[in-house]
Amino acid sequence: MTVTVLPLATGADDAQEQAGQAAGWIEDNWSTWLTTGLQVLLVVAIAVVLRALVRRAITKLVDRMSRTGRRGFDVTPLGGLLVNAERRRQRSQAIGSVLRSVASFVILGTAALMVLGTFKIDLAPLLASAGVAGVAVGFGARNLVADFLSGVFMIIEDQYGVGDVIDVGSASGEVVEVGLRVTKLRGDEGRIWYVRNGEIKRVGNMSQGWATAGVDVTVPADADLDTVRATLTEVGEGLGADQAWSEVLWGPVEVLGLDSVQLDSMVVRVAARTMPGKAAGVERELRWRIKRALDAVGIRVVGGPATQAEEDGDPTAGMAAPSAYASTVSPQSIAASPIPSANLSK
């Protein structure tokens, strides 16, 4: 029997030759791999370090702006009321979050493109596809983008903040939370309103600057105007001298004069500048004191309880006349009674 060993030798030679080729290929390309790997590591390291530095700088910048704004506002009582701690904190967090997100997206996106370029990948189709996808996503989520951009500008411009009482048209109430997409309001009855920032076309902020408390006093047309003015002025001075209300009032209570004159009544306007959000309380206190003061000088507020002369009048004056159908023997009652049916039985 003949044993052939030639194929084994050939197989061993082929394996040795392939191993030699692989070793040669690795030897020829290891420098390229090392260079590419070092470039990738360098790009990633620079991106990570740069991102950390930028985020830290943004955080410090936002905190410094918040402290500077606080010192600038707190020099006056008005400034201290306009900017509270919670409002500053949320506004700073929102602005810092937006800036950090944008910085991270730009830095990491640029690093990713540089890494792909290191591997000799053609970026033109990728950028074109990303552009088309971005347009499609932006068109489909245009409401979300509009909400986000509106929220960013509202926060940066400080149109309102936590604790402000605002009117956005579709809802009104106290601002509970300001987000980049949704603003949360608490209404008068305690309900929570979630308003998308993109749907807010106008904002009426009733907590910035100062508020006006206005009271319309309606008195009879024959009342003495000098007495009315003197009484209202005395009430205003007494309210301003009261320590419990002096901090709320930011100006004297003024009698502005006649707001309207009718045949049976006159309306006198009283107004005062107050702390933001305190106008309703001042108005209620003014009405209370004005009513008591006018009663003391004998001037009746129109629309109040009836006078003694009216109470002593005929008690049946306001009663309606009895109906003719109340009597069963009246002609109207007889005419309206049904016709009795005839007896057909025999």
Secondary structure, DSSP 8 states (H G I E B T S, - for coil): -----HHHHHHHHHHHHHHHHHHHHHHHHHHHHHHHHHHHHHHHHHHHHHHHHHHHHHHHHHHHHHHHHHHHHTTSHHHHHHS-HHHHHHHHHHHHHHHHHHHHHHHHHHHHHHHHHHTT--HHHHHHHHHHHHHHHHHHTHHHHHHHHHHHHHHHHT---TT-EEE-SS-EEEEEEE-SSEEEEE-TTS-EEEEEGGG----EESSSS-EEEEEEEEEETTS-HHHHHHHHHHHHHHHHH-HHHHTTBSS--EEEEEEEE-SSEEEEEEEEEE-TT-HHHHHHHHHHHHHHHHHHTT---TTSS--HHHHTS-TTTTS----GGGSTTSHHHHHHS---------
